[in-house]
Amino acid sequence: MERKNKAALQNSKKRLQNEASKRITTTMIGAIASIEKHLKRFWDVERPTQIQIDMSEAFEEMRTEILNKGNSQSRIMRELLDSYEVSSTRMKYTELPIRRV
């Protein structure tokens, strides 16, 4: 029984780590997509000027920095969660937590 409980705790922790990692990744990608959506028109032209080329390069540098910082935070979150015992309350309801008013 104890082995089964320990495995359930590990599974709960792994699910939480994966969900946290997904949320951080989604935030990073969303931020990059928003920046590109609003600013790409300044450098995505047929014959770019030097300033437009510089803006495009600056965007690529920002993109790399955002991804690196987000990946770093994701690793830190995983390491932090390793120091906790996590148990999920998923699927433990014996009845629905809904009442008539």
C-alpha positions in Angstrom: 0.0 0.0 0.0 2.8 2.4 0.9 4.6 1.8 -2.4 1.3 2.5 -4.3 0.9 5.7 -2.3 4.5 6.8 -3.0 4.0 6.1 -6.7 0.8 8.2 -6.6 2.6 11.1 -4.9 5.4 10.9 -7.6 2.8 10.9 -10.4 1.1 13.9 -8.8 4.3 15.8 -8.5 5.3 14.9 -12.1 1.9 16.1 -13.4 2.3 19.4 -11.5 5.8 19.9 -12.8 4.6 19.2 -16.4 1.6 21.6 -16.0 3.9 24.4 -14.5 6.4 23.9 -17.3 3.6 24.1 -19.9 2.3 27.3 -18.4 5.7 28.9 -18.4 6.3 27.8 -22.0 2.9 29.1 -23.1 3.7 32.5 -21.4 7.0 32.7 -23.2 5.6 31.8 -26.6 2.6 34.1 -26.1 4.9 37.0 -25.2 7.1 36.5 -28.3 4.0 36.1 -30.5 2.6 39.4 -29.2 5.8 41.3 -29.8 6.1 39.9 -33.3 2.4 40.5 -34.1 2.6 44.2 -33.2 6.2 45.0 -34.4 6.9 42.8 -37.3 5.5 45.3 -39.8 8.4 47.6 -38.9 11.0 45.2 -40.4 9.1 42.7 -42.5 9.4 44.7 -45.8 10.6 43.8 -49.3 13.6 46.2 -49.2 14.5 46.9 -45.6 16.6 49.8 -44.5 19.5 49.4 -42.1 17.2 50.5 -39.2 14.7 47.8 -40.2 17.4 45.2 -40.3 18.6 46.3 -36.9 15.1 46.0 -35.5 14.7 42.5 -36.9 18.0 41.5 -35.3 17.0 43.1 -32.0 13.7 41.1 -32.1 15.7 37.9 -32.7 17.9 38.7 -29.7 14.9 39.5 -27.5 13.3 36.2 -28.6 16.4 34.3 -27.6 16.6 36.1 -24.2 12.9 35.5 -23.5 13.2 31.8 -24.3 16.4 31.4 -22.3 15.0 33.2 -19.3 11.7 31.2 -19.5 13.6 27.9 -19.8 15.7 28.8 -16.8 12.6 29.6 -14.7 11.0 26.3 -15.8 14.1 24.4 -14.6 14.0 26.4 -11.3 10.3 25.5 -10.9 11.0 21.8 -11.4 13.8 21.9 -8.9 11.7 23.8 -6.4 8.8 21.3 -6.8 11.3 18.4 -6.1 11.6 19.6 -2.5 7.8 19.2 -1.9 5.5 16.3 -1.5 2.6 16.8 -3.8 -0.7 15.0 -3.9 -3.5 15.6 -6.3 -7.1 15.8 -5.3 -8.2 14.9 -8.8 -10.8 12.2 -9.0 -11.3 11.9 -5.2 -14.8 13.3 -5.1 -17.4 10.9 -3.8 -20.1 13.3 -4.8 -20.2 16.4 -6.9 -19.4 19.6 -5.0 -22.6 21.3 -6.3 -25.7 22.1 -4.3 -29.1 23.3 -5.3 -29.8 26.9 -4.3 
